[in-house]
Amino acid sequence: MGLTRGTLLAGWQNSTVSLALLPPGALQADVCTITLAWQLFEAAPVIVAANRDEALGRPSEPPAKREWEQTVVAPKDAEAAGTWIGYNEHGVLVALTNRWTGEKKDGDRSRGLLVRDALGYESAEDAIRYVERDLDTRTYEGFNLLAVDRTSALLVEYDGIQRVRNLDPGVHVIVNVGADGNYEIPARREDAGIEQAENASRLREALTPEPGETGTEWLDRASAAISDHEYGVCLHRDGFGTRSSSLLFLGDDDVSYQYADGPPCRTPYEPVHADLVLDRQ
């Protein structure tokens, strides 16, 4: 479902809210954003551009090659030892956004540790099966977790209840209130949620592949879009904001990771030299 002004959004607890006629950026919302082009470009089945928003004082380490359950390339949350995005030696990429819920839910452990655990599997499907098993025994604060490889793309939405969606080939945009026009907006954050959903739908529309466009060209456009304040996904707050941005290109013959250690509107992307060769077998 494409979202336009005046469209009804699926609301919290089966209610609906009407999209207010607001100019872009009129409201502010805390946003973590993942954009994905999956199975659209022959050179690279998985291309991701993502912004991480977090408290400015929370320590983190830039992406590096790490020997976890598998060999991975990922940044690290220095406080809880997890991560929010990364890929492993088998070409499985896992990324996470927080998910807004109707009421604050305490979790048993950091959501970043769940991402780290999921990166320990050789396929996206196996990673999601692990997440499902883990959610049977532990609780977390709300999240959206993406696991994707060259053959599968799956999204777990968790707000105390887990739901798993298989994604079709195409462009996908995941934010705190949902993905791809399927949004659940908590009443306690209604105005901000409405704006976030509208911004995400505009971003997804803007990232529709152009005729003859290559994967590299699409990633260039995606990086510009998530740096553009028009889409409301590069944030600057008092004590909170966009802390970093990741561009990942996982091709059969070419793998690259570019990382901006700060808001991408003013922080250049730098190549991550991880020296990790993917095992596609």
N, C-alpha and C positions, 0 to 999 in steps of 0.2 A: 504494500500500500504506500504510494507516494504521498507525502504530507504537503499540503498547501495551506495558505491562510484560510481559515474558516472550516477546515477539516476537523471532524471529531476524532479525538485520540482515545484509545483504550485507557481508562483511568484506574486509580487504585481501588481495589475491592469491588470490581465490576461496575464502578461508576464511570461517567464520561465527563470530560471537560471540553469546553469549546476553545479553539485556538484564538487568542485575542489578536486584534489587528494592531500589532506592535511593530515598530521599525526594528531591523536587525540591531542587536546589541542594546536594546532599551532596558533589558533586564540582565543581570549578571548571574552566572551559575558556575559552580565548581565542576569542571569537566575533565575527565580522562578520555582520550579519543584514540581509537584504533581504526585505521582505514586499510582495507585489504582488497587487492586484485588477485582473484584466484582462478587459475586455469583460463586466463584471458590472453596470455602472451606466450607464444611458443618457446621463447628463450628462457622464460622463468614462470613456473606454475604458481609460485608464491612470492608476492611483493607486498610489503607492509610499510606504511608510514604512520607513526604513533607518537602522541604527546603524553608525557607523564606529569600530572599535577599533584603537588604534595606540599606539606609544610616546608618552608624555606630552611628551617633549622634541622630537618631530619637528615642525618648523614648518609651518604651513598658512595659507591665506588663505580667508576666508569666500566663499560664493557671490557671483558677480558676472557681469555680461554681459561676455563675452570674444570677441574676434575671432580665432578659430582658423581651421581650414579652413572651418567654417561659423560663423555667430553662435551662441554657446552661452551657457547659464547654468550655471555649475558652480563649486564650490570648487576650490582649487588646492593641490597639494602643493608647498610652497615649496622643498623639497629636490630633487625630481626633475622638477618642472614639469608633472607629469601631474595626474590627478584620479581619484576613485573613484566619482563619480556626477555626472550632469548631463543636460541635454536641449538639443536644438538647435532652430533656427528651423523645422524641418520636423516637429516633434513626436516625434522619435526620442529615447528615453531609454536611456542606457547606464549600468550600474552593475556593480560588481565586488566580490567577496569573495576573500580568500585561500582556497586549498584545501590541506588537510592531505594530505601524501603519505607514503609509506613511508620515504622518506629525503629529506633536504634536497637540493633541486635548485637549482643556481645558474642565473640567467638572463642573457641577453645585455643586457637593459635593464629598466627599471622597468615593472611591470604598469600603473601609472597612465598611462603614455604610450600604451599600447594602448587604454585607454578614451578618451583624448583623440583618438587617431586615428579610432576607431570613430565618434565624434561628428561626424566630417567627412562623413557620408553621409546621403542624403535618405530612406532607409528602413532599417528594422531588418534586413531581409533583406540589403541591400547592405552594411550594417555587419558582419554576420556573415560574409559572403563575404570581406570584407577581412581579418577576423581569421583565417579559415582560410588565406588566402594568406600572411599574415604568419607564421603558425605553421609553414608549410612551409620558411621560411628562417631563422627566429630562435627562440630558446628563452626561456622565462620560468620563474620559480618558479610553483608550482601556483596555479590560480585558477578561479573560476566567474565568467563574464561574461554578464550579461543584456543583451539589446538588444530593445526593445519599442516599438511604435507602435500606432496604432489598428487595424491589420490583421494584425500579426504579433507573436509573442512567442517569442524563441529564447534558449536557454541553451547556452553553450559551457563544457564541463567539461574542464579541462586539467591533467594530472599528468605531462606528458611525452608523453602520447598525447591527442589531441583527440577529443572526442565532442560532437556537436551534437544538442540535443533541441528539438523544437517543443512549446511549451506550449499546453495547451487553455485555453479560457476558464475562469476560476475564480480561487481564492486560491492563491498559491504562496509558499513560505517557503524561502529559500536561505541556507545556512550553510556553514561550512568543510568539513563532511563530505559535503555533497550537498544535495539538494532534494527535498521532497515525498515523503519515505519511501524514496527511492533513495539510500542512504548507503553510503559506503565508508570504513571506519574503520581507520586505520593501527595496526598492532600496537603501535607505540611510543607511541601516545597512546590506547590502547584505552579506559581508564576515562573519560577526558575526552571522547572521541568518542562513547561510548555515552550519556553524559549530554547532550551537545549534540544528538544525534539525537532523543533522547526529548523534550527541551525544544522543539525545532523542531516536532515533530509535535503537541505540546500547543498550541503557539502557533498553528499552522495551524488546528487544530480550534476554538480559541477565536475565530478570526477568520472563521469561517463566517458569511456574511451573514445577518442576521436578517430576518424577514418585514417588508416595507415599508421597509427601511432604505435611506437615500440614500447616495451616494458620500461626501458630506461627513461623515455620521454614521459610516460605516465607517472613514474616515480618523481621526476622533476616537478611536474604539475602538482602532485600530491604534497610534496614538501613545501611548495609555495603556498598551497591552500591552508595547510595546518599552521603556517606561520602568519597568516593573514587574519587580522583582528575582525574582519567582516564576518567570519564564520564563528566567532566566539569560542575558539578552541585553543587560543594562545593567551594565557591569563597573567595578569599582574595585579596582585592584591597585597595588602599589608600582612606580611607573615605567611602568605600562601600564594602559589602560582605555578606556572609551567616550569618545572625544574629541568626537564631534558626532553629530547626528541630523538627518535630512532627511525632510520630508513634501512630496510632490509630487502635484499634482492637475492632470492634463493633459486638460482637457475641450475640447469643440468650441467652446464660447463662454466658457469660464472656465479660466484657467491660474493656478495659484498654487504658490509654493514657500515653505515655512516651514522655518527652520533654527535648531537649538539648538547654540550654539558651546560645547558641554560635555555631560556626561552628562544625558540628558533627564529623569532622575528629580529633578534639582535645578536644571536650566537651562531657562528659558522659551524657547519657540519664538518667533522673530521673523520677520515677513514679509520676503522678499527682494524688493526693488523693482528689478526688472531691466528693465522696460519692453520686453519682447520679445513681439511679436505673431507667432503661429505662422502659417506659410504651409502651408496644408493641400492645396494643389494639387499 
